[in-house]
Amino acid sequence: MQVELIRVGLNEDIFDLFNHPGWMPVIIWMLLGMFTSLLLGIGLLWRGGIPRWAAVLLILATIFFVIGQATEDELGLIGPTVFYPLACLSWLVALAPIGLRYLGGNSQVYVDEMATA
C-alpha cells in the first residue's frame, strides 16, 4: 500500500493514515479476522465437533500466519515464502475434509453421542 500511496503523490507514511478515527472499525475487523481461526480452533478443541488434529491445525494456522506477518521485514523472504504457505496448508488440511463431507451431501460432519443432562 505504501508504494501505491507514493505513486499517487502522497508522501505520508502508511501508518499515519491509520491514526484517523475512521480506521478503527477496519483495524478491529482485521484483527478479529486474523484471530478467528485461533478462537475457533480453541473452541473446537475444548468442546469437540471436529477431530482434535483439525482443531490443532486451525490454531497452528493462525500462529504461522502471525509469524509470517511479523517476520516479513526482519527475515526477508522467509516470512512470506515459508510461514504463509504453512498457514494455508494448515487451513486446507484442517478444513478440506469437513467441506468435502458437506459437499458429499452429509451435513452431519461429525456426530457425537449426546449426553443426558
N, C-alpha and C positions, 0 to 999 in steps of 0.2 A: 504494500500500500504506500510505503514511503516513496518508492520510485515513481509511482503514478502521481503522487502529490507534487513531486519535483517537476515532472513532465508537464503538468498543467500550470506550473508557475507558482505554486505555493511552497515557500521555503520554511514552513514550520515543521517542527518535529511531530511525528505521528502521535506521540503521547500527549502533546499539548492539546490536540483536538479532543482527546478523551476526558479532559478536565471539565468540559462543558456538562452541565447537569442533565441535559437531554440524552447523554450517552449512558447514564446509569442503568436504565432498564435493559439496554443492549448488553452491557457488561455483565449484569446479573444473569441474563438469559444465556450468554456464552458460558459462564461458569457453571450454571446448572446443567447445561447441555453436556459439558465436558465430564461432569461427575455423575451423570445419570447412570451409566453402566456400573460405576463403582457402588452406588447406593442400591441399584437393582441386584447386583451380584451379592452384596452383603445380605440383603433381604431374602433372596432366594436361597442363599447358603444357610441362613438362620431358620427360615420357615419351610424350606423344601419347595417342591414343584417341578424342579428340573434336576438332573444329576449333579452331584457335588462338583465334578470336574468342570462342568459347564459354568457353574456359578463362580468357581475359582478363575476360570479363563476370562469371565467378564470383569472381575476385579483386576486381573493382570493386564488386560487390555487398556484399562484406564491408566494404570501405573506406567505402562510402556508409552502411552500417548503423552502423558505429562513429562516423562523423561525426554521424549523426542522434542517436545516444545521447549523444555528448559535447556537442553544441550545443543540446540540448533546453531547458536553462535559460538559457544565455547569449544565444541569439539568438531567444528566444521561440518563435514558431510555425514558423520557418524549418526547424529540425531535423526535426520530425515531418512537416511538410507538403511538404517538398522532398526530403530525403535518404531517408526511409523509402520513399516511392513509387519513387525512383530505384533503391534496393536491390531492391525487389520486382520492378520491371520488368526489372532486370538478371538476376535469378534466372529469371524467366519466359522471357526471350528465350534465355538460355543452356540451360535445361533442357527447355523445351517440345518442341523438335524431337526430342530424344532420347526423351522419353516418348511422343511420337506415333508414332515408329518402333516402339517396343516394343509399343504398343497395336495397331499395324497388323499385328502378327504377325512382324515381322522382329526376332528377338532379337539379331542381329549388327548393331549400330547402325553402327559404323564399322569396316570391316575393313581392316587394313593388311597389306601383304605381310610375311611372316615372313622374317627374315634368317637365313641359315645361320650356325651357331655355329662 
